[in-house]
Amino acid sequence: MASSDVAFLVLIASTGVTPSEQMMYAVERQLRLVGYGDDVVARALGLRRRFEDWINTTAPEPDEQLAAELSAATDEPWWPQAWLPPSLLDEQSRRLWIEEMDFDPRPVFAQVRVPTLLFYGQDDSWTPVEPSIAAWRAGRSDKTEIVVIPHAEHDLRLPDGSLAGDYPRILVDWLRRQAC
């Protein structure tokens, strides 16, 4: 149910793809940022794809090979960047995974009727920026303003760790326009 109490939205790194798609992007970027090459990236993403395929199979049978691969991968130095469970999930956990990871934000974005200011960091390593922007633009009115901060990460911080200077200036200017 929409609230009439919301006058506007200001969002940072609003992901416009399913969490499953977002995590495929993030796992690849995180692995590359810490220095892993194509072989490790391919192995981690392949394991994520196989796990997601198994999760989304109707009434899946236990996959002993996948279970063994997950277990073995927990000993790999790259495992923390894979963001996978160390074993197959039971039925309840599987349903919860599907509910969370297959959520599509685009229908929600299409229902937003208030002015919206979106900030993205150009170098975001967690959220795929272009598909997220496309999701917001699809079916939206001119009430959406999108700002991509050059050289900024997911949290709008620059490589030196400082908050992007454009962010507060743009935010304050936009808020002033909303008050008029």
Rosetta blueprint (number, residue, H / E / L):
1 M L
2 A L
3 S L
4 S L
5 D L
6 V L
7 A L
8 F L
9 L E
10 V E
11 L E
12 I E
13 A L
14 S L
15 T L
16 G L
17 V L
18 T L
19 P H
20 S H
21 E H
22 Q H
23 M H
24 M H
25 Y H
26 A H
27 V H
28 E H
29 R H
30 Q H
31 L H
32 R H
33 L H
34 V L
35 G L
36 Y L
37 G L
38 D H
39 D H
40 V H
41 V H
42 A H
43 R H
44 A H
45 L H
46 G H
47 L H
48 R H
49 R H
50 R H
51 F H
52 E H
53 D H
54 W H
55 I H
56 N L
57 T L
58 T L
59 A L
60 P L
61 E L
62 P L
63 D L
64 E H
65 Q H
66 L H
67 A H
68 A H
69 E H
70 L H
71 S H
72 A H
73 A H
74 T L
75 D L
76 E L
77 P L
78 W L
79 W H
80 P H
81 Q H
82 A L
83 W L
84 L L
85 P L
86 P L
87 S L
88 L L
89 L L
90 D L
91 E H
92 Q H
93 S H
94 R H
95 R H
96 L H
97 W H
98 I H
99 E H
100 E H
101 M H
102 D L
103 F L
104 D L
105 P L
106 R H
107 P H
108 V H
109 F H
110 A H
111 Q H
112 V L
113 R L
114 V L
115 P L
116 T E
117 L E
118 L E
119 F E
120 Y E
121 G E
122 Q L
123 D L
124 D L
125 S L
126 W L
127 T L
128 P L
129 V H
130 E H
131 P H
132 S H
133 I H
134 A H
135 A H
136 W H
137 R H
138 A L
139 G L
140 R L
141 S L
142 D L
143 K L
144 T E
145 E E
146 I E
147 V E
148 V E
149 I E
150 P L
151 H L
152 A L
153 E L
154 H L
155 D L
156 L L
157 R E
158 L L
159 P L
160 D L
161 G L
162 S L
163 L E
164 A L
165 G L
166 D H
167 Y H
168 P H
169 R H
170 I H
171 L H
172 V H
173 D H
174 W H
175 L H
176 R H
177 R H
178 Q H
179 A H
180 C L
